[in-house]
Amino acid sequence: MAVEQVQRYVSKRDDWADEMNAGKMLGVLVVKDDEGHVGYLAAFSGNLAGSVHHDFFVPPVYDLLDPQGEFKRGEAQITAINHEVERLEHSPQLLAMQGHHADQRQIMADEIASFKAMMARHKQERDARRRSGCLNNEEQEALLNQSRYEKAELRRIRQRHEAKMQEICDEIDCFTQQIEALKKRRKVMSEALQEKIFRLFVVANARGERRNLVEVFKPMCTLPPAGAGECCAPRLLNYAYNNGLHPVCMAEFWWGTSPAGEVRHHGHFYPACRSKCKPILDFMLQGLDVENNPLEKPVQDAAALHVIYDDQWLTVLNKPSGMLTVPGKALEESLYTYYRAAHPEATGPIVVHRLDQETSGLVLFAKDKEVHKVLQQQFEDHTIKKQYIALLDGIVAQDEGTIDLPLRPDVDDRPRQRVDHEQGKSAVTRYHVLERNGRQTRIALKPLTGRTHQLRVHCSHPQGLNCPIMGDRLYGTASTRLMLHAQTLTFTHPVSHQSMTFSVSPDF
């Protein structure tokens, strides 16, 4: 209800239309006062229309845009250094010296080339005279002296020009040293300003404790990343604590166009980012009765492994959604730990490949090192074939096709992945539509590469299918589960060398 009211409000703000349509994260926090009355708070990330103060939305933790504030004053000093660096780098005197240096280098190259050509002619003449066999000792010595002189003269020509160029370089260095000194000063000032500002970002928790962001991030032995404290969640919680309101529930949603490289769908809910917000929220939520992370709960009845095939060399298992393939930081229980308990005879590397925690379907385990090595090689050679079934939120127009979007990790919000055409690794997926029903598409996906979250991003991204997988909490809308299932697995048995294909239908 709170989100609907915020969406109606921003939809009516025509003066914000362009900026909102370009993309903005918004959030709501449902709260109670001491008398039990229920209401909500609203916030936006960053700034809006050049300000962080707007009616209807809570104020920032710290106002970076205050013209009299520490940030703006420090920023002005750094900006002045930027202008001085730019002035020196584009100084007519520096540009003239750099041009003179380039001209002098060309003059040296031309003179040396001309002199070498003359030397080559003289050498041909000397060689011809020597081949004639009619030279006396004095004439032979003269030819040798000519060769020695020209080689020495070439060195003198080179040294003369290099001395001139060094004079020009020394003059250029006077400028570049000033520029480098300014850049070093700017870096020191910027780091000092950043730390100073983050000490002004003071947040509270439900216990009444207060810490600045430098203190919050200190256990990680790092300063807060740029933009920390400016997102919706810290603003909402801080305002609630400072005004005696008790948080009940909170949500953040995206409004507008998806940013380049990321997957953000208009009106969809998204969790707070990990690098900027998680450390802050870990502190701010202390003292509240917070629900456990559902991804850190063990899967019910997980001990009963669903074995599809088993022999003395390998096992094919059907992993349930919600179970880790291998133990994680927060959850030890996994398909691997249950398999180890059931197969104590298995040695060496066991896990041949992995599925995301929220993805169900076929997983291949090896029982000894040699089998593992052979199966791993099949994955590297792309001879193992996999097909996934997914239920998408939306209608895919084409019946089949190929998605080619390179991916890389989102370093600010792991485990999310980003599309990056310059630095991303190749990621290719083939697909064909199985069924369209209402506003949903059942689709078969065949990954030709094995990047993290490849199918999830390729389905969700605007340059892909632009239809997120149902239940995708990272790239779509969370639900009871992620509707993605590894249905078919084809490989060559490492011992019998027979082609083996296994298929298990999804439960959705």
Secondary structure, 3 states (H helix, E strand, C coil): CHHHHHHHHHHHCHHHHHHHHCCEEEEEEEEECCCCCEEEEEEECCCECCECCCCCCCCCCCCCCCCCCHHHHHHHHHHHHHHHHHHHHCCHHHHHHHHHHHHHHHHHHHHHHHHHHHHHHHHHHHHHHHHHCCCCHHHHHHHHHHHHHHHHHHHHHHHHHHHHHHHHHHHHHHHHHHHHHHHHHHHHHHHHHHHHHHHHCEEECCCCCEEEHHHHHHHHCCCCCCCCCCCHHHHHHHHHHHCCCEEEEEEEEEECCCCCCCCCCCCCECCCCCCCCHHHHHHHCCCCCCCCCHHHCCCCCCCCCCEEEECCCEEEEEECCCCECCCCCCCCCEHHHHHHHHCCCCCCCCECCCCCCCCEEEEEEECCHHHHHHHHHHHHCCCCEEEEEEEEECCCCCCEEEEECCEEECCCCCCCEEECCCCCECCEEEEEEEEEECCEEEEEEEECCCCCCHHHHHHHCCCCCCCCECECCCCCCECCCCCEEEEEEEEECCCCCCEEEEECCCCC
